[in-house]
Amino acid sequence: MSLSQRRNIAYWFLLLAGISLIVMQVTKYWNGTLDLKIEEGIVTLVAVTLALAPKLILESIEKFVNSKTNGKNEL
């Protein structure tokens, strides 16, 4: 499996994860069980970020992993 295929799969996985989180939050709001807490705000913020810019999160995860693996190789 090539790197572009893995990135494409990760992109669609993160996009679907964000959409499912938004659907869960809307369902909670519709049923009246969505509490106004900081945790719910963070979940909503993550869901919107995943739905609107999954590539941003994918690139940041990639940079983090590369920095950790490159740091170990230099020792």
Distance bins in CASP14 RR format, pairs under 12 A and 6 or more apart:
PFRMAT RR
TARGET T0000
AUTHOR 0000-0000-0000
RMODE 2
METHOD distances of the structure
MODEL  1
1 7 0 0 0 0 0 1 0 0 0 0 0
1 8 0 0 0 0 0 1 0 0 0 0 0
1 9 0 0 0 0 1 0 0 0 0 0 0
1 10 0 0 0 0 0 1 0 0 0 0 0
2 8 0 0 0 0 1 0 0 0 0 0 0
2 9 0 0 0 0 0 1 0 0 0 0 0
3 9 0 0 0 0 0 1 0 0 0 0 0
3 10 0 0 0 0 0 1 0 0 0 0 0
3 58 0 0 0 0 0 1 0 0 0 0 0
3 62 0 0 0 0 0 1 0 0 0 0 0
4 10 0 0 0 0 0 1 0 0 0 0 0
4 11 0 0 0 0 0 1 0 0 0 0 0
5 11 0 0 0 0 0 1 0 0 0 0 0
5 12 0 0 0 0 0 1 0 0 0 0 0
6 12 0 0 0 0 0 1 0 0 0 0 0
6 13 0 0 0 0 0 1 0 0 0 0 0
6 58 0 0 0 0 0 1 0 0 0 0 0
6 62 0 0 0 0 0 1 0 0 0 0 0
7 13 0 0 0 0 0 1 0 0 0 0 0
7 14 0 0 0 0 0 1 0 0 0 0 0
7 54 0 0 0 0 0 1 0 0 0 0 0
7 55 0 0 0 0 1 0 0 0 0 0 0
7 58 1 0 0 1 0 0 0 0 0 0 0
7 59 0 0 0 0 1 0 0 0 0 0 0
7 61 0 0 0 0 0 1 0 0 0 0 0
7 62 0 0 0 0 1 0 0 0 0 0 0
8 14 0 0 0 0 0 1 0 0 0 0 0
8 15 0 0 0 0 0 1 0 0 0 0 0
8 54 0 0 0 0 0 1 0 0 0 0 0
8 55 0 0 0 0 0 1 0 0 0 0 0
8 58 0 0 0 0 0 1 0 0 0 0 0
9 15 0 0 0 0 0 1 0 0 0 0 0
9 16 0 0 0 0 0 1 0 0 0 0 0
9 54 0 0 0 0 0 1 0 0 0 0 0
9 58 0 0 0 0 0 1 0 0 0 0 0
10 16 0 0 0 0 0 1 0 0 0 0 0
10 17 0 0 0 0 0 1 0 0 0 0 0
10 50 0 0 0 0 0 1 0 0 0 0 0
10 54 1 0 0 1 0 0 0 0 0 0 0
10 55 0 0 0 0 1 0 0 0 0 0 0
10 57 0 0 0 0 1 0 0 0 0 0 0
10 58 1 0 1 0 0 0 0 0 0 0 0
10 59 0 0 0 0 0 1 0 0 0 0 0
10 61 0 0 0 0 1 0 0 0 0 0 0
10 62 0 0 0 0 1 0 0 0 0 0 0
10 65 0 0 0 0 0 1 0 0 0 0 0
11 17 0 0 0 0 0 1 0 0 0 0 0
11 18 0 0 0 0 0 1 0 0 0 0 0
11 50 0 0 0 0 0 1 0 0 0 0 0
11 51 0 0 0 0 0 1 0 0 0 0 0
11 53 0 0 0 0 0 1 0 0 0 0 0
11 54 1 0 1 0 0 0 0 0 0 0 0
11 55 1 0 0 1 0 0 0 0 0 0 0
11 56 0 0 0 0 0 1 0 0 0 0 0
11 57 0 0 0 0 1 0 0 0 0 0 0
11 58 1 0 0 1 0 0 0 0 0 0 0
11 59 0 0 0 0 0 1 0 0 0 0 0
11 61 0 0 0 0 0 1 0 0 0 0 0
11 62 0 0 0 0 0 1 0 0 0 0 0
12 18 0 0 0 0 0 1 0 0 0 0 0
12 19 0 0 0 0 0 1 0 0 0 0 0
12 50 0 0 0 0 0 1 0 0 0 0 0
12 51 0 0 0 0 0 1 0 0 0 0 0
12 54 0 0 0 0 1 0 0 0 0 0 0
12 55 0 0 0 0 0 1 0 0 0 0 0
12 58 0 0 0 0 0 1 0 0 0 0 0
13 19 0 0 0 0 0 1 0 0 0 0 0
13 20 0 0 0 0 0 1 0 0 0 0 0
13 50 0 0 0 0 1 0 0 0 0 0 0
13 54 0 0 0 0 1 0 0 0 0 0 0
13 57 0 0 0 0 0 1 0 0 0 0 0
13 58 0 0 0 0 1 0 0 0 0 0 0
13 61 0 0 0 0 0 1 0 0 0 0 0
14 20 0 0 0 0 0 1 0 0 0 0 0
14 21 0 0 0 0 0 1 0 0 0 0 0
14 46 0 0 0 0 0 1 0 0 0 0 0
14 47 0 0 0 0 0 1 0 0 0 0 0
14 49 0 0 0 0 1 0 0 0 0 0 0
14 50 1 0 1 0 0 0 0 0 0 0 0
14 51 0 0 0 0 1 0 0 0 0 0 0
14 52 0 0 0 0 0 1 0 0 0 0 0
14 53 0 0 0 0 1 0 0 0 0 0 0
14 54 1 1 0 0 0 0 0 0 0 0 0
14 55 0 0 0 0 1 0 0 0 0 0 0
14 56 0 0 0 0 1 0 0 0 0 0 0
14 57 1 0 1 0 0 0 0 0 0 0 0
14 58 1 0 0 1 0 0 0 0 0 0 0
14 59 0 0 0 0 0 1 0 0 0 0 0
14 60 0 0 0 0 0 1 0 0 0 0 0
14 61 0 0 0 0 1 0 0 0 0 0 0
14 62 0 0 0 0 0 1 0 0 0 0 0
15 21 0 0 0 0 0 1 0 0 0 0 0
15 22 0 0 0 0 0 1 0 0 0 0 0
15 47 0 0 0 0 0 1 0 0 0 0 0
15 48 0 0 0 0 0 1 0 0 0 0 0
15 49 0 0 0 0 0 1 0 0 0 0 0
15 50 1 0 0 1 0 0 0 0 0 0 0
15 51 1 0 0 1 0 0 0 0 0 0 0
15 52 0 0 0 0 1 0 0 0 0 0 0
15 53 0 0 0 0 1 0 0 0 0 0 0
15 54 1 0 1 0 0 0 0 0 0 0 0
15 55 0 0 0 0 1 0 0 0 0 0 0
15 56 0 0 0 0 0 1 0 0 0 0 0
15 57 0 0 0 0 0 1 0 0 0 0 0
15 58 0 0 0 0 1 0 0 0 0 0 0
16 22 0 0 0 0 0 1 0 0 0 0 0
16 23 0 0 0 0 0 1 0 0 0 0 0
16 47 0 0 0 0 0 1 0 0 0 0 0
16 50 0 0 0 0 1 0 0 0 0 0 0
16 51 0 0 0 0 1 0 0 0 0 0 0
16 54 0 0 0 0 1 0 0 0 0 0 0
17 23 0 0 0 0 0 1 0 0 0 0 0
17 24 0 0 0 0 0 1 0 0 0 0 0
17 43 0 0 0 0 0 1 0 0 0 0 0
17 46 0 0 0 0 1 0 0 0 0 0 0
17 47 0 0 0 0 1 0 0 0 0 0 0
17 48 0 0 0 0 0 1 0 0 0 0 0
17 49 0 0 0 0 0 1 0 0 0 0 0
17 50 1 0 1 0 0 0 0 0 0 0 0
17 51 0 0 0 0 1 0 0 0 0 0 0
17 54 0 0 0 0 1 0 0 0 0 0 0
17 57 0 0 0 0 1 0 0 0 0 0 0
17 58 0 0 0 0 0 1 0 0 0 0 0
18 24 0 0 0 0 1 0 0 0 0 0 0
18 25 0 0 0 0 1 0 0 0 0 0 0
18 26 0 0 0 0 0 1 0 0 0 0 0
18 43 0 0 0 0 0 1 0 0 0 0 0
18 44 0 0 0 0 0 1 0 0 0 0 0
18 45 0 0 0 0 0 1 0 0 0 0 0
18 46 1 0 0 1 0 0 0 0 0 0 0
18 47 1 0 1 0 0 0 0 0 0 0 0
18 48 1 0 0 1 0 0 0 0 0 0 0
18 49 0 0 0 0 1 0 0 0 0 0 0
18 50 1 1 0 0 0 0 0 0 0 0 0
18 51 1 0 1 0 0 0 0 0 0 0 0
18 52 0 0 0 0 1 0 0 0 0 0 0
18 53 0 0 0 0 0 1 0 0 0 0 0
18 54 1 0 0 1 0 0 0 0 0 0 0
18 57 0 0 0 0 1 0 0 0 0 0 0
19 25 0 0 0 0 0 1 0 0 0 0 0
19 26 0 0 0 0 0 1 0 0 0 0 0
19 47 0 0 0 0 1 0 0 0 0 0 0
19 48 0 0 0 0 0 1 0 0 0 0 0
19 50 1 0 0 1 0 0 0 0 0 0 0
19 51 1 0 1 0 0 0 0 0 0 0 0
19 52 0 0 0 0 0 1 0 0 0 0 0
19 54 0 0 0 0 1 0 0 0 0 0 0
20 26 0 0 0 0 0 1 0 0 0 0 0
20 27 0 0 0 0 0 1 0 0 0 0 0
20 43 0 0 0 0 0 1 0 0 0 0 0
20 46 0 0 0 0 0 1 0 0 0 0 0
20 47 0 0 0 0 1 0 0 0 0 0 0
20 50 0 0 0 0 1 0 0 0 0 0 0
20 51 0 0 0 0 1 0 0 0 0 0 0
21 27 0 0 0 0 0 1 0 0 0 0 0
21 28 0 0 0 0 0 1 0 0 0 0 0
21 40 0 0 0 0 0 1 0 0 0 0 0
21 41 0 0 0 0 0 1 0 0 0 0 0
21 42 0 0 0 0 0 1 0 0 0 0 0
21 43 1 0 0 1 0 0 0 0 0 0 0
21 44 1 0 0 1 0 0 0 0 0 0 0
21 45 0 0 0 0 0 1 0 0 0 0 0
21 46 1 0 0 1 0 0 0 0 0 0 0
21 47 1 1 0 0 0 0 0 0 0 0 0
21 48 0 0 0 0 1 0 0 0 0 0 0
21 49 0 0 0 0 1 0 0 0 0 0 0
21 50 1 0 0 1 0 0 0 0 0 0 0
21 51 1 0 0 1 0 0 0 0 0 0 0
21 54 0 0 0 0 0 1 0 0 0 0 0
22 28 0 0 0 0 0 1 0 0 0 0 0
22 29 0 0 0 0 0 1 0 0 0 0 0
22 43 0 0 0 0 1 0 0 0 0 0 0
22 44 1 0 0 1 0 0 0 0 0 0 0
22 45 0 0 0 0 0 1 0 0 0 0 0
22 46 0 0 0 0 0 1 0 0 0 0 0
22 47 1 0 1 0 0 0 0 0 0 0 0
22 48 1 0 0 1 0 0 0 0 0 0 0
22 49 0 0 0 0 0 1 0 0 0 0 0
22 50 0 0 0 0 1 0 0 0 0 0 0
22 51 1 0 1 0 0 0 0 0 0 0 0
22 52 0 0 0 0 0 1 0 0 0 0 0
23 29 0 0 0 0 0 1 0 0 0 0 0
23 30 0 0 0 0 0 1 0 0 0 0 0
23 44 0 0 0 0 0 1 0 0 0 0 0
23 47 0 0 0 0 1 0 0 0 0 0 0
23 51 0 0 0 0 0 1 0 0 0 0 0
24 30 0 0 0 0 0 1 0 0 0 0 0
24 31 0 0 0 0 0 1 0 0 0 0 0
24 33 0 0 0 0 0 1 0 0 0 0 0
24 34 0 0 0 0 1 0 0 0 0 0 0
24 40 0 0 0 0 0 1 0 0 0 0 0
24 43 0 0 0 0 1 0 0 0 0 0 0
24 44 0 0 0 0 1 0 0 0 0 0 0
24 46 0 0 0 0 0 1 0 0 0 0 0
24 47 0 0 0 0 1 0 0 0 0 0 0
25 31 0 0 0 0 0 1 0 0 0 0 0
25 32 0 0 0 0 0 1 0 0 0 0 0
25 33 0 0 0 0 0 1 0 0 0 0 0
25 34 1 0 0 1 0 0 0 0 0 0 0
25 35 0 0 0 0 0 1 0 0 0 0 0
25 39 0 0 0 0 0 1 0 0 0 0 0
25 40 1 0 0 1 0 0 0 0 0 0 0
25 41 0 0 0 0 1 0 0 0 0 0 0
25 42 0 0 0 0 0 1 0 0 0 0 0
25 43 1 0 0 1 0 0 0 0 0 0 0
25 44 1 0 1 0 0 0 0 0 0 0 0
25 45 0 0 0 0 0 1 0 0 0 0 0
25 46 0 0 0 0 0 1 0 0 0 0 0
25 47 1 0 0 1 0 0 0 0 0 0 0
25 48 0 0 0 0 1 0 0 0 0 0 0
25 50 0 0 0 0 0 1 0 0 0 0 0
25 51 0 0 0 0 0 1 0 0 0 0 0
26 32 0 0 0 0 0 1 0 0 0 0 0
26 33 0 0 0 0 0 1 0 0 0 0 0
26 34 0 0 0 0 1 0 0 0 0 0 0
26 43 0 0 0 0 0 1 0 0 0 0 0
26 44 0 0 0 0 1 0 0 0 0 0 0
26 47 0 0 0 0 1 0 0 0 0 0 0
26 48 0 0 0 0 0 1 0 0 0 0 0
26 51 0 0 0 0 0 1 0 0 0 0 0
27 33 0 0 0 0 1 0 0 0 0 0 0
27 34 0 0 0 0 1 0 0 0 0 0 0
28 34 1 1 0 0 0 0 0 0 0 0 0
28 35 0 0 0 0 1 0 0 0 0 0 0
28 36 0 0 0 0 0 1 0 0 0 0 0
28 37 0 0 0 0 0 1 0 0 0 0 0
28 39 0 0 0 0 0 1 0 0 0 0 0
28 40 1 0 0 1 0 0 0 0 0 0 0
28 41 0 0 0 0 0 1 0 0 0 0 0
28 43 0 0 0 0 1 0 0 0 0 0 0
28 44 0 0 0 0 0 1 0 0 0 0 0
28 47 0 0 0 0 0 1 0 0 0 0 0
29 35 0 0 0 0 0 1 0 0 0 0 0
29 36 0 0 0 0 0 1 0 0 0 0 0
29 40 0 0 0 0 1 0 0 0 0 0 0
29 41 0 0 0 0 0 1 0 0 0 0 0
29 44 0 0 0 0 1 0 0 0 0 0 0
32 40 0 0 0 0 0 1 0 0 0 0 0
33 40 0 0 0 0 0 1 0 0 0 0 0
34 40 1 0 0 1 0 0 0 0 0 0 0
34 41 0 0 0 0 1 0 0 0 0 0 0
34 43 0 0 0 0 1 0 0 0 0 0 0
34 44 0 0 0 0 1 0 0 0 0 0 0
35 41 0 0 0 0 1 0 0 0 0 0 0
35 43 0 0 0 0 0 1 0 0 0 0 0
35 44 0 0 0 0 0 1 0 0 0 0 0
36 44 0 0 0 0 0 1 0 0 0 0 0
37 43 0 0 0 0 1 0 0 0 0 0 0
37 44 0 0 0 0 0 1 0 0 0 0 0
38 44 0 0 0 0 0 1 0 0 0 0 0
38 45 0 0 0 0 0 1 0 0 0 0 0
39 45 0 0 0 0 0 1 0 0 0 0 0
39 46 0 0 0 0 0 1 0 0 0 0 0
40 46 0 0 0 0 0 1 0 0 0 0 0
40 47 0 0 0 0 0 1 0 0 0 0 0
41 47 0 0 0 0 1 0 0 0 0 0 0
41 48 0 0 0 0 1 0 0 0 0 0 0
41 49 0 0 0 0 0 1 0 0 0 0 0
42 48 0 0 0 0 0 1 0 0 0 0 0
42 49 0 0 0 0 0 1 0 0 0 0 0
43 49 0 0 0 0 0 1 0 0 0 0 0
43 50 0 0 0 0 0 1 0 0 0 0 0
44 50 0 0 0 0 0 1 0 0 0 0 0
44 51 0 0 0 0 0 1 0 0 0 0 0
45 51 0 0 0 0 0 1 0 0 0 0 0
45 52 0 0 0 0 0 1 0 0 0 0 0
45 53 0 0 0 0 0 1 0 0 0 0 0
45 57 0 0 0 0 0 1 0 0 0 0 0
46 52 0 0 0 0 0 1 0 0 0 0 0
46 53 0 0 0 0 0 1 0 0 0 0 0
46 54 0 0 0 0 0 1 0 0 0 0 0
46 56 0 0 0 0 0 1 0 0 0 0 0
46 57 0 0 0 0 1 0 0 0 0 0 0
47 53 0 0 0 0 0 1 0 0 0 0 0
47 54 0 0 0 0 0 1 0 0 0 0 0
47 57 0 0 0 0 0 1 0 0 0 0 0
48 54 0 0 0 0 0 1 0 0 0 0 0
48 56 0 0 0 0 0 1 0 0 0 0 0
48 57 0 0 0 0 0 1 0 0 0 0 0
49 55 0 0 0 0 0 1 0 0 0 0 0
49 56 1 0 0 1 0 0 0 0 0 0 0
49 57 1 0 0 1 0 0 0 0 0 0 0
49 58 0 0 0 0 0 1 0 0 0 0 0
49 60 0 0 0 0 0 1 0 0 0 0 0
50 56 0 0 0 0 1 0 0 0 0 0 0
50 57 1 0 0 1 0 0 0 0 0 0 0
50 58 0 0 0 0 1 0 0 0 0 0 0
50 60 0 0 0 0 0 1 0 0 0 0 0
50 61 0 0 0 0 0 1 0 0 0 0 0
51 57 0 0 0 0 0 1 0 0 0 0 0
53 59 0 0 0 0 1 0 0 0 0 0 0
53 60 0 0 0 0 0 1 0 0 0 0 0
54 60 0 0 0 0 0 1 0 0 0 0 0
54 61 0 0 0 0 0 1 0 0 0 0 0
55 61 0 0 0 0 0 1 0 0 0 0 0
55 62 0 0 0 0 0 1 0 0 0 0 0
56 62 0 0 0 0 0 1 0 0 0 0 0
56 63 0 0 0 0 0 1 0 0 0 0 0
57 63 0 0 0 0 0 1 0 0 0 0 0
57 64 0 0 0 0 0 1 0 0 0 0 0
58 64 0 0 0 0 0 1 0 0 0 0 0
58 65 0 0 0 0 0 1 0 0 0 0 0
59 65 0 0 0 0 0 1 0 0 0 0 0
59 66 0 0 0 0 0 1 0 0 0 0 0
60 66 0 0 0 0 0 1 0 0 0 0 0
60 67 0 0 0 0 0 1 0 0 0 0 0
61 67 0 0 0 0 0 1 0 0 0 0 0
61 68 0 0 0 0 0 1 0 0 0 0 0
62 68 0 0 0 0 0 1 0 0 0 0 0
62 69 0 0 0 0 0 1 0 0 0 0 0
63 69 0 0 0 0 0 1 0 0 0 0 0
63 70 0 0 0 0 0 1 0 0 0 0 0
64 70 0 0 0 0 0 1 0 0 0 0 0
64 71 0 0 0 0 0 1 0 0 0 0 0
65 71 0 0 0 0 0 1 0 0 0 0 0
65 72 0 0 0 0 0 1 0 0 0 0 0
66 72 0 0 0 0 0 1 0 0 0 0 0
66 73 0 0 0 0 0 1 0 0 0 0 0
67 73 0 0 0 0 0 1 0 0 0 0 0
67 74 0 0 0 0 0 1 0 0 0 0 0
68 74 0 0 0 0 0 1 0 0 0 0 0
68 75 0 0 0 0 0 1 0 0 0 0 0
69 75 0 0 0 0 0 1 0 0 0 0 0
END
